[in-house]
Structure formats: structure tokens, C-alpha cells
Amino acid sequence: MPAGRHPPDHAPLELERFLPYQLSIVSNTVSQAIADDYQARHDLGVTEWRVMAVLARFDGLSAREVAERTAMDKVAVSRALARLVAAGRVRRHTHASDKRRSVLGLTAAGWKIHDEVAPMARQRERELLARLGPDEQAWLRRILDKLMPQDGHES
């Protein structure tokens, strides 16, 4: 076999054409563009923002449920929650009927940040989607809906 060539079972993966890689690059690029805005204004990381966004949509979740809904690592979610609680952005209290379970929600300070960041995030989404025509946008939504994990949670 010529130098520099690999047998088929050792052929390098063409990352630039590999769908999971492409989705990750698009996601990271868009997320970081939004994050640049709220990190500077609110000293808020991507994981913290995602936790806040989920709690704004679904008040009263446990840390485990936040991790499930965001598909993020439980340890990363736990650290983000600790920072958010310490900063007074998220409240944590004990569930009324299950004293072992913590229930989470945004505080007034958390809502204030959410209500400033969410419109910025929506604007970034509009800018990204503006690169596509209406039919392409509809197809993208349908394709993403098909590719999303089917775990029974509404999004």
C-alpha cells in the first residue's frame, strides 16, 4: 500500500462531511455568538443560561429533570445550578410531598436576566434562519424534529 494511504477499515473520518460534527459546529458557533452577549453582561456561562432557559419554560423541575431536558451532563448541570443559586438567580426548595426532592425555579433576578437574554437569543436565531428561504426553514424544522430524541418531553 502506498505511503500515506490507509486500508479502508482505517480510513480517516471526513469530519467536515460527518453530520454529528457539522451539527456540533453549527450549534457551538450559534451558541457562542449568543453567549458572547450574555457572558459579558451577566457573567453567565452557556450551561447556566441553558439551565435558566429550561427553568423559565418548566418551573419546578429537579436537577435531574433539568439535565434530562437539556441533554447535558448531570455534573455540569449541578455545578451550574450551584452557581445560579449562589448568585440569587435560581431558588431551590424542598418538594411539598417529597422532602428528598429539590424543586428549582427562577428568582426575580433570574427572570430579569432571562427577559433580557431571551430576545437576544431569538434575534440571533432569526439572523441565522434568514440565510434560508421559507421552504428551507420549514424543511430544517421538520428534519430537526425527526432527529431530536423522542423521550416524551415537549420542547
Backbone as CSV, one residue per row, in Angstrom:
resi,resn,N_x,N_y,N_z,CA_x,CA_y,CA_z,C_x,C_y,C_z
1,MET,0.857,-1.173,0.000,0.000,0.000,0.000,0.901,1.234,0.000
2,PRO,0.616,2.252,-0.827,1.455,3.457,-0.895,1.483,4.197,0.445
3,ALA,2.608,4.889,0.676,2.752,5.673,1.912,1.638,6.712,1.990
4,GLY,1.125,6.942,3.186,0.066,7.941,3.384,-1.328,7.401,3.125
5,ARG,-1.410,6.205,2.549,-2.722,5.595,2.292,-3.082,4.678,3.450
6,HIS,-4.340,4.559,3.715,-4.803,3.718,4.806,-5.718,2.650,4.234
7,PRO,-5.682,1.452,4.798,-6.667,0.457,4.367,-8.069,0.977,4.691
8,PRO,-9.089,0.530,3.967,-10.451,1.062,4.146,-10.939,1.059,5.595
9,ASP,-10.563,0.036,6.385,-11.053,-0.004,7.761,-10.306,0.973,8.671
10,HIS,-9.265,1.644,8.143,-8.536,2.657,8.911,-8.588,4.018,8.229
11,ALA,-9.497,4.189,7.293,-9.601,5.460,6.582,-10.030,6.548,7.569
12,PRO,-9.377,7.714,7.513,-9.769,8.795,8.424,-11.209,9.234,8.156
13,LEU,-11.868,9.586,9.213,-13.232,10.091,9.119,-13.180,11.505,8.546
14,GLU,-13.969,11.777,7.545,-14.028,13.123,6.962,-14.953,13.968,7.832
15,LEU,-14.376,14.567,8.871,-15.184,15.315,9.830,-16.031,16.395,9.183
16,GLU,-15.456,17.090,8.210,-16.191,18.199,7.585,-17.451,17.730,6.854
17,ARG,-17.598,16.428,6.603,-18.790,15.873,5.959,-19.585,14.978,6.917
18,PHE,-19.133,14.846,8.156,-19.742,13.963,9.145,-20.847,14.727,9.866
19,LEU,-22.095,14.275,9.724,-23.257,15.007,10.231,-23.149,15.398,11.709
20,PRO,-22.815,14.483,12.625,-22.716,14.911,14.027,-21.706,16.043,14.226
21,TYR,-20.618,15.996,13.514,-19.613,17.061,13.604,-20.176,18.375,13.069
22,GLN,-20.841,18.320,11.923,-21.419,19.527,11.342,-22.463,20.146,12.275
23,LEU,-23.331,19.313,12.835,-24.343,19.811,13.761,-23.687,20.446,14.988
24,SER,-22.635,19.816,15.480,-21.918,20.346,16.633,-21.287,21.701,16.328
25,ILE,-20.679,21.834,15.160,-20.043,23.097,14.778,-21.094,24.203,14.665
26,VAL,-22.201,23.906,13.999,-23.266,24.911,13.866,-23.787,25.291,15.252
27,SER,-24.064,24.298,16.074,-24.575,24.556,17.416,-23.597,25.386,18.242
28,ASN,-22.342,24.982,18.250,-21.340,25.705,19.039,-21.157,27.130,18.546
29,THR,-21.167,27.327,17.236,-20.977,28.660,16.668,-22.136,29.582,17.042
30,VAL,-23.348,29.085,16.884,-24.524,29.885,17.208,-24.599,30.135,18.710
31,SER,-24.390,29.090,19.506,-24.439,29.238,20.961,-23.395,30.230,21.449
32,GLN,-22.198,30.168,20.890,-21.145,31.074,21.343,-21.441,32.517,20.950
33,ALA,-22.047,32.729,19.785,-22.407,34.086,19.376,-23.404,34.695,20.364
34,ILE,-24.372,33.905,20.789,-25.343,34.372,21.781,-24.649,34.542,23.134
35,ALA,-23.811,33.565,23.481,-23.127,33.585,24.776,-22.229,34.802,24.927
36,ASP,-21.602,35.232,23.846,-20.732,36.409,23.919,-21.502,37.607,24.481
37,ASP,-22.780,37.722,24.108,-23.613,38.821,24.591,-23.889,38.699,26.095
38,TYR,-24.386,37.529,26.533,-24.782,37.433,27.939,-23.623,37.165,28.888
39,GLN,-22.519,36.609,28.386,-21.363,36.419,29.266,-20.797,37.756,29.707
40,ALA,-20.692,38.671,28.778,-20.131,39.985,29.097,-21.068,40.768,30.024
41,ARG,-22.358,40.696,29.784,-23.322,41.484,30.565,-23.641,40.896,31.935
42,HIS,-23.677,39.561,32.009,-24.200,38.924,33.213,-23.275,37.885,33.836
43,ASP,-22.055,37.735,33.327,-21.130,36.722,33.835,-21.846,35.369,33.920
44,LEU,-22.407,34.978,32.800,-23.251,33.794,32.715,-22.688,32.873,31.644
45,GLY,-22.439,31.615,31.980,-21.935,30.647,31.015,-23.053,30.003,30.214
46,VAL,-22.673,29.287,29.173,-23.655,28.627,28.302,-24.509,27.639,29.100
47,THR,-23.877,26.827,29.930,-24.630,25.843,30.710,-25.606,26.539,31.653
48,GLU,-25.148,27.608,32.296,-26.030,28.340,33.207,-27.223,28.927,32.461
49,TRP,-26.965,29.499,31.276,-28.077,30.057,30.504,-29.075,28.976,30.107
50,ARG,-28.573,27.833,29.672,-29.487,26.755,29.272,-30.332,26.279,30.446
51,VAL,-29.716,26.190,31.624,-30.474,25.812,32.816,-31.558,26.849,33.089
52,MET,-31.192,28.124,33.010,-32.179,29.186,33.246,-33.302,29.133,32.215
53,ALA,-32.969,28.905,30.966,-33.980,28.847,29.909,-34.950,27.692,30.141
54,VAL,-34.429,26.546,30.564,-35.296,25.397,30.847,-36.193,25.688,32.045
55,LEU,-35.636,26.308,33.079,-36.456,26.614,34.257,-37.491,27.695,33.959
56,ALA,-37.200,28.576,33.029,-38.199,29.574,32.628,-39.368,28.890,31.932
57,ARG,-39.075,27.873,31.182,-40.107,27.146,30.425,-40.840,26.125,31.293
58,PHE,-40.100,25.477,32.207,-40.654,24.391,33.029,-40.292,24.626,34.500
59,ASP,-41.017,25.467,35.157,-40.765,25.783,36.571,-40.978,24.547,37.430
60,GLY,-40.169,24.410,38.472,-40.386,23.340,39.444,-39.714,22.027,39.124
61,LEU,-38.739,22.027,38.214,-38.025,20.797,37.885,-36.996,20.479,38.956
62,SER,-36.580,19.226,39.003,-35.443,18.819,39.826,-34.180,18.971,38.980
63,ALA,-33.035,18.893,39.610,-31.768,18.968,38.873,-31.677,17.847,37.843
64,ARG,-32.122,16.656,38.208,-32.100,15.523,37.274,-32.964,15.812,36.053
65,GLU,-34.132,16.391,36.277,-35.030,16.710,35.163,-34.430,17.800,34.264
66,VAL,-33.746,18.761,34.859,-33.069,19.792,34.050,-32.020,19.124,33.172
67,ALA,-31.229,18.221,33.744,-30.192,17.525,32.976,-30.821,16.719,31.837
68,GLU,-31.931,16.066,32.112,-32.609,15.278,31.073,-33.121,16.172,29.946
69,ARG,-33.745,17.273,30.298,-34.334,18.160,29.281,-33.277,18.850,28.430
70,THR,-32.112,19.095,28.995,-31.057,19.790,28.252,-30.080,18.827,27.595
71,ALA,-30.171,17.540,27.921,-29.220,16.528,27.449,-27.786,16.927,27.815
72,MET,-27.649,17.573,28.977,-26.327,17.960,29.460,-25.921,17.028,30.592
73,ASP,-24.625,16.963,30.825,-24.045,16.150,31.883,-24.603,16.585,33.242
74,LYS,-24.970,15.605,34.082,-25.547,15.915,35.393,-24.599,16.724,36.267
75,VAL,-23.308,16.434,36.180,-22.328,17.171,36.986,-22.262,18.631,36.527
76,ALA,-22.267,18.850,35.207,-22.230,20.221,34.673,-23.477,20.987,35.102
77,VAL,-24.633,20.327,35.055,-25.880,20.964,35.477,-25.834,21.279,36.967
78,SER,-25.333,20.345,37.762,-25.239,20.550,39.201,-24.335,21.739,39.529
79,ARG,-23.208,21.854,38.857,-22.298,22.992,39.074,-22.960,24.305,38.649
80,ALA,-23.624,24.276,37.497,-24.305,25.483,37.021,-25.386,25.897,38.015
81,LEU,-26.139,24.944,38.518,-27.187,25.251,39.487,-26.598,25.832,40.772
82,ALA,-25.489,25.273,41.215,-24.853,25.803,42.433,-24.456,27.264,42.234
83,ARG,-23.895,27.593,41.071,-23.508,28.979,40.782,-24.747,29.876,40.696
84,LEU,-25.796,29.384,40.042,-27.013,30.181,39.884,-27.718,30.420,41.221
85,VAL,-27.741,29.414,42.073,-28.351,29.573,43.398,-27.526,30.562,44.218
86,ALA,-26.196,30.397,44.192,-25.316,31.303,44.948,-25.450,32.748,44.467
87,ALA,-25.689,32.927,43.175,-25.825,34.274,42.612,-27.237,34.838,42.785
88,GLY,-28.143,34.040,43.348,-29.508,34.511,43.567,-30.362,34.519,42.312
89,ARG,-29.989,33.725,41.326,-30.737,33.680,40.068,-31.727,32.523,40.017
90,VAL,-31.466,31.494,40.816,-32.340,30.320,40.890,-32.616,30.051,42.361
91,ARG,-33.868,29.686,42.650,-34.244,29.299,44.010,-34.370,27.776,44.049
92,ARG,-34.013,27.234,45.188,-34.111,25.784,45.389,-34.864,25.573,46.690
93,HIS,-35.942,24.801,46.646,-36.646,24.470,47.871,-37.069,23.007,47.831
94,THR,-37.503,22.518,48.954,-37.883,21.116,49.077,-39.302,20.919,48.566
95,HIS,-39.505,19.848,47.828,-40.816,19.500,47.297,-41.794,19.302,48.456
96,ALA,-43.017,19.776,48.292,-44.012,19.739,49.365,-44.292,18.317,49.851
97,SER,-44.426,17.356,48.928,-44.799,15.998,49.356,-43.627,15.014,49.364
98,ASP,-42.479,15.400,48.814,-41.305,14.520,48.811,-40.111,15.319,49.325
99,LYS,-39.834,15.186,50.602,-38.798,16.002,51.257,-37.389,15.689,50.742
100,ARG,-37.223,14.592,50.018,-35.902,14.262,49.457,-35.648,14.978,48.135
101,ARG,-36.673,15.558,47.557,-36.568,16.145,46.217,-36.483,17.666,46.290
102,SER,-35.495,18.231,45.595,-35.392,19.683,45.473,-36.155,20.138,44.244
103,VAL,-36.795,21.280,44.360,-37.547,21.878,43.262,-36.884,23.207,42.937
104,LEU,-36.705,23.475,41.656,-35.965,24.652,41.207,-36.852,25.608,40.429
105,GLY,-36.508,26.872,40.499,-37.211,27.887,39.715,-36.391,29.162,39.674
106,LEU,-36.715,30.027,38.729,-36.013,31.301,38.625,-36.483,32.255,39.720
107,THR,-35.558,33.042,40.221,-35.894,34.124,41.144,-36.250,35.356,40.310
108,ALA,-36.639,36.423,40.975,-36.917,37.677,40.247,-35.664,38.131,39.491
109,ALA,-34.489,37.988,40.116,-33.241,38.366,39.442,-32.990,37.467,38.232
110,GLY,-33.311,36.189,38.369,-33.162,35.257,37.248,-34.090,35.597,36.101
111,TRP,-35.335,35.937,36.428,-36.302,36.330,35.398,-35.850,37.600,34.688
112,LYS,-35.276,38.531,35.436,-34.808,39.776,34.815,-33.745,39.479,33.761
113,ILE,-32.804,38.609,34.096,-31.763,38.230,33.136,-32.386,37.467,31.968
114,HIS,-33.248,36.513,32.271,-33.914,35.743,31.214,-34.618,36.663,30.229
115,ASP,-35.355,37.632,30.766,-36.150,38.513,29.909,-35.297,39.472,29.088
116,GLU,-34.047,39.612,29.430,-33.116,40.385,28.613,-32.413,39.489,27.589
117,VAL,-32.032,38.284,28.003,-31.261,37.392,27.129,-32.135,36.693,26.094
118,ALA,-33.328,36.270,26.469,-34.192,35.512,25.543,-34.457,36.270,24.237
119,PRO,-34.778,37.571,24.261,-34.964,38.271,22.988,-33.679,38.339,22.154
120,MET,-32.525,38.440,22.821,-31.251,38.440,22.083,-31.050,37.080,21.400
121,ALA,-31.386,36.019,22.110,-31.246,34.675,21.546,-32.194,34.495,20.358
122,ARG,-33.428,34.980,20.503,-34.394,34.882,19.394,-33.919,35.682,18.176
123,GLN,-33.313,36.832,18.415,-32.794,37.646,17.313,-31.666,36.915,16.592
124,ARG,-30.771,36.291,17.342,-29.691,35.508,16.718,-30.265,34.361,15.894
125,GLU,-31.316,33.738,16.412,-31.972,32.657,15.666,-32.548,33.196,14.357
126,ARG,-33.211,34.357,14.420,-33.783,34.950,13.200,-32.680,35.258,12.175
127,GLU,-31.554,35.784,12.659,-30.438,36.100,11.759,-29.909,34.837,11.088
128,LEU,-29.800,33.766,11.838,-29.322,32.500,11.284,-30.317,31.956,10.256
129,LEU,-31.589,31.951,10.613,-32.606,31.411,9.711,-32.805,32.275,8.471
130,ALA,-32.459,33.556,8.546,-32.601,34.448,7.388,-31.722,34.007,6.220
131,ARG,-30.719,33.179,6.505,-29.862,32.651,5.427,-30.592,31.610,4.584
132,LEU,-31.727,31.142,5.099,-32.511,30.123,4.410,-33.805,30.724,3.907
133,GLY,-34.291,30.203,2.812,-35.601,30.603,2.315,-36.691,29.971,3.170
134,PRO,-37.931,30.413,3.005,-39.039,29.868,3.804,-39.183,28.348,3.695
135,ASP,-39.044,27.805,2.474,-39.150,26.345,2.311,-38.011,25.636,3.030
136,GLU,-36.799,26.187,2.946,-35.656,25.582,3.625,-35.829,25.631,5.140
137,GLN,-36.382,26.727,5.635,-36.635,26.833,7.077,-37.634,25.765,7.518
138,ALA,-38.678,25.586,6.741,-39.693,24.577,7.084,-39.078,23.177,7.051
139,TRP,-38.268,22.901,6.037,-37.607,21.604,5.948,-36.649,21.394,7.109
140,LEU,-35.898,22.423,7.457,-34.967,22.313,8.581,-35.724,21.966,9.857
141,ARG,-36.821,22.631,10.121,-37.627,22.339,11.323,-38.114,20.891,11.311
142,ARG,-38.609,20.446,10.151,-39.104,19.069,10.059,-37.972,18.066,10.286
143,ILE,-36.822,18.319,9.689,-35.681,17.410,9.827,-35.203,17.376,11.275
144,LEU,-35.067,18.538,11.889,-34.622,18.578,13.288,-35.621,17.877,14.198
145,ASP,-36.919,18.055,13.943,-37.935,17.355,14.734,-37.752,15.845,14.633
146,LYS,-37.428,15.350,13.437,-37.222,13.915,13.246,-35.950,13.430,13.934
147,LEU,-34.922,14.279,13.986,-33.640,13.879,14.575,-33.587,14.034,16.088
148,MET,-34.488,14.838,16.654,-34.489,15.047,18.099,-34.839,13.739,18.826
149,PRO,-34.210,13.512,19.975,-34.560,12.307,20.746,-36.035,12.315,21.107
150,GLN,-36.652,11.161,21.033,-38.071,11.023,21.346,-38.194,10.469,22.755
151,ASP,-38.128,11.372,23.753,-38.151,10.929,25.142,-39.435,11.286,25.861
152,GLY,-40.385,11.788,25.120,-41.664,12.109,25.756,-41.748,13.513,26.309
153,HIS,-40.650,14.281,26.279,-40.702,15.667,26.769,-41.072,16.594,25.632
154,GLU,-41.967,17.504,25.912,-42.231,18.537,24.921,-41.097,19.542,24.989
155,SER,-40.848,20.205,23.908,-39.751,21.164,23.899,-40.240,22.552,23.673
